[in-house]
Structures are given as structure tokens and as C-alpha cells.
């Protein structure tokens, strides 16, 4: 366990603290122009791909299932459920286990201001995220500039939000962790201000982290994702939930977990901050 922990820490820089500072309405202050506004009154098939591939498939320790995406009260709900063998058979699923999902914005973009208003489920053994992914993240040698994964917010550790950048085929990463009060009871806004020179991450309009290292600012197009994943791995085509894959996340089989559990997204917006590029 010690060895795993050392390796885990080698690839990330973590700061745990309650978010402090004064909120600032960046959109109003800078006069940024709204370019995409999704309020989730319905899920447009032309804009969004369900469960990433559009069909049921194993993901980590569970299944990504389009049926776990719901629209309710103007929210996109990504639901995590457990189905017994009998329930899975009745619902036409592959097997007993944990079922959740993912949605992908079909267009690609770079730079701009990305914002979502979300409420996270209070559950151990899974991580919930709002993130961007470059198709060229496997490229090596130029830091993040030739492609990266940008996790605007990721909820896995208790009462905390991780903001992370991954690059060089996921062999390198940096993370900033912030405690967020009332994380599970209230909606919060999570945002990324991305320019060619920096990436600034915000929680409730308060700056949480700034990345301004030349080599760590992505210069490539990326896709937007909202997802929930169960801790574990796929073995021989079957998802196996585990508490070991990501240390500290916990086990989905924790007796305190109450399922189904919902990741609620109220809205998603993209503003032009003077640099936005969208590939139609």
C-alpha cells in the first residue's frame, strides 16, 4: 500500500483546503459572449452522444448505460444504480452489477470559458466529473500543448473537488484539491477559463487554481464530458468493482451507500472569452 501511495503522489500535486476568497462574476466583468447554452429541458441527440458510444458497455467497475441518463426538473441526471441478476434480466442488461453513464458534447472546442452548475452524490467508490479530453493526449514530448485531459471538477474524495490535468498518454498529471462546503446538499458552479496562455479553474466564481506554465496549457481541440464511473476495472470484458484502483476513493459496496444516487447537472454553458474556437 505504501508503494502505491508513493507512486500516486509522484504524479500529482495536491492541496487540500477550504475554498477561500470573494466570488467574482467574470462573465459580466469581461463582457464575454454566450456561445452555447444547455439547460437540459431535453437531451438533444444532435448535440450529445449518450454513454459516449451510444450503447451499453463496461467502464471501470461498472457499466456505462444510456438508460441511466434522465431529464428531470430541468436537470440532466446521471444515475448510478445496482441491479441484481434478476433485475438485470428484466431490464435487458448484461449482468448484475453497477450501472451509470456518460454524455459527450459532439462538437470539439478549444479555449473559451466553460461553466456547469452541478450537485454531486454523496457516495463512496465512484468518481463524478465534468471534463474535457483531447484526442491527441497520447502524444508525448510537448507537455500538455499537444493534448491533455482537463478535469474541471471531479468528486471522489469526501467533501472535496479535484481539478486535474493529465498529459503524455496519462503518464503525468497535476492535481489541486479543494474542500467544498455543502458539496452534496447544494448546487455549485464549476468553470474553466482557458486561453493560449493559461487555464484558470473556478468554484462558485472563486479562483481555485491557475495553470500558467507554458508547457502545461493545452493548445488542441477537446471534447466535453459529464460522467460517473465506478471504482474498479474491466477484466475479460466484465466490470469488477474494487476499492483498490484509485486509492482513497473507497468501495462502491460500502454499506453506507444509498443507491440509486444521482449526479445532477442544471446547466452547461460556453462563453467566448476572446479565444474560443468551436469545430462545427
For each residue, the residues with C-beta under 8 A, 3 or more apart:
1: 4 5 247
2: 5 6
3: 6 7
4: 1 7 8 247
5: 1 2 8 9 247
6: 2 3 9 10
7: 3 4 10 11
8: 4 5 11 12 247
9: 5 6 12 14
10: 6 7
11: 7 8 171 172 173
12: 8 9 164 173 174 175
13: 174 175 176
14: 9 162 175 176 177
15: 176 177 178
16: 160 177 178 179
17: 20 178 179
18: 178 179 180 181
19: 178 179 180 181 203 204 206 208
20: 17 206
21: 206 207
22: 206
23: 204 205 206
24: 29 205 206
25: 28 29 205
26: 29 30 32 113 191 193 202 205
27: 30 31 32 34 113 271
28: 25 31
29: 24 25 26
30: 26 27 273
31: 27 28
32: 26 27 113 271 272 273 274
33: 271 272
34: 27 37 269 270 271
35: 112 270 271 272 276 278
36: 268 269 270 278
37: 34 267 269
38: 44 47 267 268 269
39: 74 266 267
40: 43 71 74 75 76 265 266 267 268
41: 71 74
42: 71
43: 40 48 50 69 71 76 103
44: 38 47 48
45: 48
46: 106
47: 38 44 105 106 107
48: 43 44 45 103 104 105 106
49: 52 53 54 103 104 106
50: 43 54 66 69 101 103
51: 54 55 56 57 64 65 66 68 69 101 102 103
52: 49 64 102 103 104 225 227
53: 49 57 64
54: 49 50 51 66
55: 51 66
56: 51 63 64 65 66 67 93 94
57: 51 53 63 64
58: 62 63 64 234 237 238 239
59: 62 63 64 100 102 229 230 234 239
60: 229 230 231 232 233 234 239 245
61: 98 125 229 230 231 232 233 239 240 241 242 245 252
62: 58 59 80 97 98 99 100 126 229 230 232 239 241 252
63: 56 57 58 59 93 94 97 98 99 100 239
64: 51 52 53 56 57 58 59 68 100 101 102 227
65: 51 56 68 93 99 100 101
66: 50 51 54 55 56 69 101
67: 56 91 99 101
68: 51 64 65 78 79 80 81 99 100 101
69: 43 50 51 66 76 77 78 79 101 103
70: 76 77 79
71: 40 41 42 43 74 75 76 77
72: 75 77
73:
74: 39 40 41 71 266
75: 40 71 72 264 265 266
76: 40 43 69 70 71 103 226 264 265
77: 69 70 71 72 262 263 264 265
78: 68 69 100 101 102 103 128 226 227 228 262 263 265
79: 68 69 70 100 101 260 261 262 263
80: 62 68 98 99 100 121 123 126 228 230 259 260 261 262 263
81: 68 98 99 100 259 260
82: 96 97 98 99 259 260
83: 87 88 91 93 96 97 99
84: 87 88 96
85: 88 89 95 96
86: 89 90
87: 83 84 90 91 93 96
88: 83 84 85 91 93 94 95 96 97
89: 85 86 92 93
90: 86 87
91: 67 83 87 88
92: 89
93: 56 63 65 83 87 88 89 99
94: 56 63 88 97
95: 85 88 238
96: 82 83 84 85 87 88
97: 62 63 82 83 88 94 239 241
98: 61 62 63 80 81 82 126 230 239 241 252
99: 62 63 65 67 68 80 81 82 83 93
100: 59 62 63 64 65 68 78 79 80 81 126 227 228 229 230
101: 50 51 64 65 66 67 68 69 78 79 227 228
102: 51 52 59 64 78 225 226 227 228
103: 43 48 49 50 51 52 69 76 78 225 226 227
104: 48 49 52 223 224 225
105: 47 48 223 224 225 268
106: 46 47 48 49 223
107: 47 223 278 279 280
108: 221 222 223 278 279
109: 112 221 222 224 270 276 277 278 279
110: 194 218 219 220 221 222 276 277
111: 194 195 196 273 275 276 277
112: 35 109 194 270 271 272 273 275 276 277 278
113: 26 27 32 191 192 193 194 270 271 272 273 276
114: 132 152 191 192 194 224 268 269 270
115: 189 190 191 192 268 269 270 271
116: 130 152 153 189 190 191 226 265 266 267 268 269
117: 187 188 189 190 265 266 267
118: 130 153 187 188 189 190 263 264 265 266
119: 184 185 186 187 188 263 264 266
120: 128 155 183 184 263
121: 80 126 128 184 228 261 262 263
122: 183 184 261
123: 80 126 252 254 257 258 259 261
124: 158 249 250 251 252 254 256 257
125: 61 230 231 241 243 249 250 251 252 253 254 257
126: 62 80 98 100 121 123 156 228 229 230 231 249 252 261
127: 154 155 156 228 229 231 246 249
128: 78 120 121 154 155 156 227 228 229 263
129: 151 152 153 154 155 225 226 227 228 229
130: 116 118 151 152 153 154 190 224 225 226 265
131: 149 150 151 152 154 224 225 227
132: 114 149 150 152 192 222 223 224 225
133: 137 149 150 222 223 225
134: 137 147 148 149 218 220 221 222
135: 147 220 221 223
136: 139 146 147 220
137: 133 134 147 148 149 166 167 169 170
138: 147 169
139: 136 142 146 147 168 169
140: 168 169 171
141: 146 168
142: 139 145 146 215
143: 146 167 168 213 215 216
144: 147 148 165 167 215 216 217 218
145: 142 214 215 217 218 219 220
146: 136 139 141 142 143 219 220
147: 134 135 136 137 138 139 144 167 218 220
148: 134 137 144 165 166 167 216 218 220 222
149: 131 132 133 134 137 164 165 166 167 170
150: 131 132 133 164 165 192 194 199 218 222
151: 129 130 131 154 162 163 164 165 166
152: 114 116 129 130 131 132 163 190 191 192 201
153: 116 118 129 130 161 162 163 190 201 203
154: 127 128 129 130 131 151 161 162 163 164
155: 120 127 128 129 160 161 162 183
156: 126 127 128 160 162 246 248 249
157: 160 162 177 248 249
158: 124
159: 179 180 181 183
160: 16 155 156 157 177 178 179 180 183
161: 153 154 155 177 178 180 183 190 203 208
162: 14 151 153 154 155 156 157 175 176 177
163: 151 152 153 154 175 176 177 178 201 208 209
164: 12 149 150 151 154 173 174 175 176
165: 144 148 149 150 151 173 174 199 211 216 218
166: 137 148 149 151 170 172 173
167: 137 143 144 147 148 149 170 172 173 216
168: 139 140 141 143 171 172
169: 137 138 139 140
170: 137 149 166 167 173
171: 11 140 168
172: 11 166 167 168
173: 11 12 164 165 166 167 170
174: 12 13 164 165 211 216
175: 12 13 14 162 163 164
176: 13 14 15 162 163 164 201 208 209
177: 14 15 16 157 160 161 162 163
178: 15 16 17 18 19 160 161 163 203 208 209
179: 16 17 18 19 159 160
180: 18 19 159 160 161 183 188 203
181: 18 19 159
182: 185 186
183: 120 122 155 159 160 161 180 186 188
184: 119 120 121 122
185: 119 182
186: 119 182 183
187: 117 118 119 264 266
188: 117 118 119 180 183 203 204
189: 115 116 117 118 202 203 204 205
190: 115 116 117 118 130 152 153 161 201 202 203
191: 26 113 114 115 116 152 201 202 205
192: 113 114 115 132 150 152 199 200 201 202
193: 26 113 198 199 200 201 202 273
194: 110 111 112 113 114 150 198 199 200 217 218 273 275
195: 111 198 199 217 273 274 275
196: 111 217 219 275
197: 212 217
198: 193 194 195 210 211 212 217
199: 150 165 192 193 194 195 210 211 212 216 217 218
200: 192 193 194 207 209 210 211
201: 152 153 163 176 190 191 192 193 207 208 209 210 211
202: 26 189 190 191 192 193 205 206 207 208
203: 19 153 161 178 180 188 189 190 206 208
204: 19 23 188 189
205: 23 24 25 26 189 191 202
206: 19 20 21 22 23 24 202 203
207: 21 200 201 202 210
208: 19 161 163 176 178 201 202 203
209: 163 176 178 200 201
210: 198 199 200 201 207
211: 165 174 198 199 200 201 216 217
212: 197 198 199 217
213: 143 216 217
214: 145 217
215: 142 143 144 145
216: 143 144 148 165 167 174 199 211 213
217: 144 145 194 195 196 197 198 199 211 212 213 214
218: 110 134 144 145 147 148 150 165 194 199 222
219: 110 145 146 196
220: 110 134 135 136 145 146 147 148
221: 108 109 110 134 135 277 279
222: 108 109 110 132 133 134 148 150 218
223: 104 105 106 107 108 132 133 135
224: 104 105 109 114 130 131 132 268
225: 52 102 103 104 105 129 130 131 132 133
226: 76 78 102 103 116 129 130 263 265 268
227: 52 64 78 100 101 102 103 128 129 131
228: 78 80 100 101 102 121 126 127 128 129 263
229: 59 60 61 62 100 126 127 128 129
230: 59 60 61 62 80 98 100 125 126 239 241 252
231: 60 61 125 126 127 241 242 243 245 246 249 250 251 252
232: 60 61 62 239 240 241 242 245 252
233: 60 61 239 240 242 245
234: 58 59 60 237 238 239 240
235: 238 240
236:
237: 58 234
238: 58 95 234 235
239: 58 59 60 61 62 63 97 98 230 232 233 234
240: 61 232 233 234 235
241: 61 62 97 98 125 230 231 232 251 252 253
242: 61 231 232 233 245 251
243: 125 231 249 250 251
244: 247
245: 60 61 231 232 233 242 249
246: 127 156 231 249
247: 1 4 5 8 244
248: 156 157
249: 124 125 126 127 156 157 231 243 245 246
250: 124 125 231 243 254
251: 124 125 231 241 242 243 254
252: 61 62 98 123 124 125 126 230 231 232 241 257
253: 125 241 257
254: 123 124 125 250 251 257
255:
256: 124
257: 123 124 125 252 253 254 261
258: 123 261
259: 80 81 82 123
260: 79 80 81 82
261: 79 80 121 122 123 126 257 258
262: 77 78 79 80 121
263: 77 78 79 80 118 119 120 121 128 226 228
264: 75 76 77 118 119 187
265: 40 75 76 77 78 116 117 118 130 226 268
266: 39 40 74 75 116 117 118 119 187
267: 37 38 39 40 116 117
268: 36 38 40 105 114 115 116 224 226 265
269: 34 36 37 38 114 115 116
270: 34 35 36 109 112 113 114 115 276 278
271: 27 32 33 34 35 112 113 115 276
272: 32 33 35 112 113 275 276
273: 30 32 111 112 113 193 194 195 276
274: 32 195
275: 111 112 194 195 196 272
276: 35 109 110 111 112 113 270 271 272 273
277: 109 110 111 112 221
278: 35 36 107 108 109 112 270
279: 107 108 109 221
280: 107
